[in-house]
Amino acid sequence: MNESLVKYLAGLLDADGSLSFAFKSDQNRVGREFVGLCLSLASSDAIDLHGFIETLPTLTGMGAVYRYGAKQQFKAWKINKRSDLEMILPRLTKHMVIKARHWDWMLAQWRDYRRTSCSVADAEKLKAASKLSRIARVGPLKAKSHPTWAWTAGYLDGDGWYRYSFEKSQNYWQMHVGAVAHKNDASVLEFLTKAFGGNTFEHGQSPDVFTWRRSVGVMDRSFALKFLPNLAKHSRLKRHKIDQMIHHHRQRLSDQSAEAQATV
């Protein structure tokens, strides 16, 4: 698995992934449970138009994909094998911006518990500690000065969007990129703002959600034609939207060039 894919998955998992403890009864000792760990990434067919999630077991050599929902329209890639988790988690947390510290803590707890079973009471304490850790341990393992393109593409594929629409009332194309985050994770939006500009503000409908938005419209074409192609190289879920914006800008440049030559 190449590092570019690892960085992309780190971004996507920062947005939509989960790492949770799994408990199984010890058949030889009453009232004792074994502690497992499960990495999961879920999506729907409506979002994952090209079936990227189904390719992950092959691309990574790890885990399996499971279908669920009334119409089997949802899917989740899950990894719970010890050797796979030991291999992939340190590589992911190296690049993660939001969940790295929390996942690193969970990995350490799992290593401590996995050699023996624990009491039911300890299992409950571990579940509670995990919830608190997700809030308290937010951020990268080491401070990062700038997001990588692969991580950014992954994060925006998960919690971001690419707005490309024609506003008839004002007769112009609206183009911007954005992302949302819970207030506990809002530092990631400041990280994007510092790197790429734009604005971070409270979401209008929920005080617990913040939004980052950056224009990639006509007035920001120079930025857009540097920013968008770099994301397109890595995006797996929203590449088609990025390509639409790139095509729009390049088509306008081509039209303007043709008009200029016609007036010479």
ZIKA-V993048 format. One record per pair of residues at least 4 apart in sequence whose C-alpha atoms are under 8 Angstrom apart, sorted by the first residue. I is the first residue (numbers start at 0). J is the second residue. If there is no record, write none. Layout:
i=I j=J
i=I j=J
This chain:
i=0 j=4
i=0 j=5
i=0 j=58
i=0 j=59
i=0 j=60
i=1 j=5
i=2 j=6
i=3 j=7
i=3 j=149
i=3 j=233
i=4 j=8
i=4 j=149
i=5 j=9
i=5 j=90
i=5 j=91
i=6 j=10
i=6 j=91
i=6 j=94
i=6 j=95
i=6 j=147
i=6 j=149
i=6 j=150
i=6 j=153
i=7 j=11
i=7 j=149
i=7 j=150
i=7 j=151
i=7 j=152
i=7 j=153
i=7 j=154
i=7 j=233
i=7 j=234
i=8 j=12
i=8 j=91
i=8 j=150
i=8 j=153
i=9 j=13
i=9 j=91
i=9 j=92
i=9 j=94
i=9 j=95
i=9 j=150
i=9 j=153
i=9 j=154
i=10 j=14
i=10 j=94
i=10 j=95
i=10 j=96
i=10 j=149
i=10 j=150
i=10 j=151
i=10 j=152
i=10 j=153
i=10 j=154
i=10 j=155
i=10 j=157
i=11 j=15
i=11 j=16
i=11 j=150
i=11 j=152
i=11 j=153
i=11 j=154
i=11 j=155
i=11 j=156
i=11 j=157
i=12 j=16
i=12 j=17
i=12 j=40
i=12 j=153
i=12 j=154
i=12 j=157
i=13 j=95
i=13 j=96
i=13 j=97
i=13 j=98
i=13 j=154
i=14 j=154
i=14 j=155
i=14 j=157
i=14 j=158
i=15 j=40
i=15 j=41
i=15 j=157
i=15 j=158
i=16 j=38
i=16 j=39
i=16 j=40
i=16 j=41
i=17 j=38
i=17 j=39
i=17 j=40
i=18 j=36
i=18 j=37
i=18 j=38
i=18 j=39
i=18 j=102
i=19 j=36
i=19 j=37
i=19 j=38
i=20 j=34
i=20 j=35
i=20 j=36
i=20 j=37
i=20 j=109
i=20 j=126
i=21 j=34
i=21 j=35
i=21 j=36
i=21 j=37
i=22 j=32
i=22 j=33
i=22 j=34
i=22 j=35
i=22 j=122
i=23 j=32
i=23 j=33
i=23 j=34
i=23 j=35
i=24 j=30
i=24 j=31
i=24 j=32
i=24 j=33
i=25 j=29
i=25 j=30
i=25 j=31
i=25 j=32
i=25 j=33
i=25 j=116
i=30 j=118
i=30 j=119
i=31 j=116
i=31 j=117
i=31 j=118
i=31 j=119
i=32 j=116
i=32 j=117
i=32 j=118
i=32 j=119
i=32 j=122
i=33 j=112
i=33 j=113
i=33 j=115
i=33 j=116
i=33 j=117
i=34 j=109
i=34 j=112
i=34 j=113
i=34 j=116
i=34 j=117
i=34 j=122
i=35 j=79
i=35 j=109
i=35 j=113
i=36 j=79
i=36 j=109
i=37 j=77
i=37 j=78
i=37 j=79
i=38 j=77
i=38 j=78
i=38 j=79
i=38 j=84
i=39 j=75
i=39 j=76
i=39 j=77
i=39 j=78
i=40 j=75
i=40 j=76
i=40 j=77
i=41 j=73
i=41 j=74
i=41 j=75
i=41 j=76
i=42 j=46
i=42 j=47
i=42 j=52
i=42 j=73
i=42 j=74
i=42 j=75
i=43 j=47
i=43 j=72
i=43 j=73
i=43 j=74
i=44 j=48
i=44 j=50
i=44 j=72
i=44 j=73
i=44 j=74
i=46 j=236
i=47 j=51
i=47 j=52
i=47 j=236
i=48 j=236
i=49 j=236
i=50 j=54
i=51 j=55
i=51 j=235
i=51 j=236
i=52 j=64
i=52 j=74
i=52 j=75
i=52 j=76
i=53 j=64
i=53 j=76
i=54 j=58
i=55 j=59
i=55 j=60
i=55 j=61
i=55 j=62
i=55 j=63
i=55 j=76
i=56 j=60
i=56 j=61
i=56 j=62
i=56 j=63
i=56 j=64
i=56 j=76
i=57 j=61
i=61 j=78
i=61 j=83
i=62 j=76
i=62 j=77
i=62 j=78
i=62 j=79
i=62 j=80
i=62 j=83
i=63 j=76
i=63 j=77
i=63 j=78
i=64 j=74
i=64 j=75
i=64 j=76
i=64 j=77
i=65 j=74
i=65 j=75
i=65 j=76
i=65 j=77
i=66 j=71
i=66 j=72
i=66 j=73
i=66 j=74
i=66 j=75
i=67 j=71
i=67 j=72
i=67 j=73
i=67 j=74
i=68 j=72
i=68 j=73
i=78 j=83
i=78 j=84
i=79 j=83
i=79 j=84
i=80 j=84
i=81 j=85
i=82 j=86
i=83 j=87
i=84 j=88
i=85 j=89
i=86 j=90
i=87 j=91
i=88 j=92
i=88 j=102
i=88 j=103
i=88 j=106
i=89 j=93
i=89 j=103
i=90 j=94
i=91 j=95
i=91 j=99
i=92 j=98
i=92 j=99
i=92 j=100
i=92 j=102
i=92 j=103
i=92 j=139
i=92 j=140
i=93 j=99
i=93 j=139
i=93 j=140
i=94 j=99
i=94 j=139
i=94 j=150
i=95 j=99
i=95 j=138
i=95 j=139
i=95 j=140
i=95 j=150
i=96 j=138
i=96 j=139
i=96 j=140
i=96 j=143
i=96 j=187
i=97 j=137
i=97 j=138
i=97 j=139
i=97 j=184
i=97 j=187
i=98 j=102
i=98 j=133
i=98 j=136
i=98 j=137
i=98 j=138
i=98 j=139
i=99 j=103
i=99 j=137
i=99 j=138
i=99 j=139
i=99 j=140
i=100 j=104
i=100 j=136
i=100 j=137
i=100 j=138
i=100 j=139
i=100 j=140
i=101 j=105
i=101 j=132
i=101 j=133
i=101 j=136
i=101 j=137
i=102 j=106
i=103 j=107
i=104 j=108
i=104 j=132
i=105 j=109
i=105 j=129
i=106 j=110
i=107 j=111
i=108 j=112
i=109 j=113
i=110 j=114
i=112 j=116
i=112 j=117
i=117 j=121
i=117 j=122
i=118 j=122
i=119 j=123
i=120 j=124
i=121 j=125
i=122 j=126
i=123 j=127
i=124 j=128
i=125 j=129
i=126 j=130
i=127 j=131
i=128 j=132
i=129 j=133
i=130 j=134
i=131 j=135
i=132 j=136
i=133 j=137
i=134 j=183
i=137 j=183
i=137 j=184
i=139 j=143
i=145 j=190
i=145 j=194
i=146 j=150
i=146 j=151
i=146 j=190
i=146 j=191
i=146 j=194
i=147 j=151
i=148 j=152
i=148 j=229
i=148 j=230
i=148 j=233
i=149 j=153
i=149 j=230
i=149 j=233
i=149 j=234
i=150 j=154
i=151 j=155
i=151 j=230
i=152 j=156
i=152 j=230
i=152 j=231
i=152 j=233
i=152 j=234
i=153 j=157
i=153 j=233
i=153 j=234
i=153 j=235
i=154 j=158
i=154 j=159
i=155 j=159
i=155 j=160
i=155 j=177
i=155 j=178
i=156 j=160
i=156 j=234
i=156 j=235
i=156 j=236
i=156 j=237
i=158 j=178
i=158 j=179
i=158 j=180
i=159 j=176
i=159 j=177
i=159 j=178
i=159 j=179
i=160 j=176
i=160 j=177
i=160 j=178
i=161 j=174
i=161 j=175
i=161 j=176
i=161 j=177
i=161 j=237
i=161 j=240
i=161 j=241
i=162 j=173
i=162 j=174
i=162 j=175
i=162 j=176
i=163 j=172
i=163 j=173
i=163 j=174
i=163 j=175
i=163 j=240
i=163 j=243
i=163 j=244
i=164 j=172
i=164 j=173
i=164 j=174
i=165 j=170
i=165 j=171
i=165 j=172
i=165 j=173
i=166 j=170
i=166 j=171
i=166 j=172
i=166 j=173
i=167 j=171
i=172 j=216
i=173 j=216
i=174 j=214
i=174 j=215
i=174 j=216
i=174 j=244
i=175 j=212
i=175 j=213
i=175 j=214
i=175 j=215
i=175 j=216
i=176 j=212
i=176 j=213
i=176 j=214
i=176 j=215
i=177 j=210
i=177 j=211
i=177 j=212
i=177 j=213
i=178 j=188
i=178 j=210
i=178 j=211
i=178 j=212
i=179 j=188
i=179 j=208
i=179 j=209
i=179 j=210
i=179 j=211
i=180 j=184
i=180 j=185
i=180 j=187
i=180 j=188
i=180 j=208
i=180 j=209
i=180 j=210
i=181 j=185
i=181 j=207
i=181 j=208
i=181 j=209
i=182 j=207
i=182 j=208
i=182 j=209
i=185 j=189
i=185 j=209
i=186 j=190
i=187 j=191
i=188 j=192
i=188 j=199
i=188 j=209
i=188 j=210
i=188 j=211
i=189 j=193
i=189 j=199
i=189 j=211
i=190 j=194
i=191 j=195
i=191 j=196
i=191 j=211
i=192 j=196
i=192 j=197
i=192 j=198
i=192 j=199
i=192 j=211
i=195 j=213
i=196 j=213
i=197 j=211
i=197 j=212
i=197 j=213
i=197 j=214
i=198 j=211
i=198 j=212
i=198 j=213
i=199 j=209
i=199 j=210
i=199 j=211
i=199 j=212
i=200 j=209
i=200 j=210
i=200 j=211
i=201 j=205
i=201 j=206
i=201 j=207
i=201 j=208
i=201 j=209
i=201 j=210
i=202 j=206
i=202 j=207
i=202 j=208
i=202 j=209
i=202 j=210
i=214 j=219
i=215 j=219
i=215 j=220
i=215 j=222
i=215 j=223
i=216 j=220
i=216 j=223
i=217 j=248
i=219 j=223
i=220 j=224
i=220 j=248
i=221 j=225
i=222 j=226
i=223 j=227
i=223 j=245
i=224 j=228
i=224 j=245
i=224 j=248
i=225 j=229
i=226 j=230
i=227 j=231
i=227 j=241
i=227 j=244
i=227 j=245
i=228 j=232
i=228 j=241
i=228 j=245
i=229 j=233
i=230 j=234
i=230 j=241
i=231 j=238
i=231 j=241
i=231 j=242
i=234 j=238
i=237 j=241
i=238 j=242
i=239 j=243
i=240 j=244
i=241 j=245
i=242 j=246
i=243 j=247
i=244 j=248
i=245 j=249
i=246 j=250
i=247 j=251
i=248 j=252
i=249 j=253
i=250 j=254
i=251 j=255
i=252 j=256
i=253 j=257
i=254 j=258
i=255 j=259
i=256 j=260
i=257 j=261
i=258 j=262
i=259 j=263
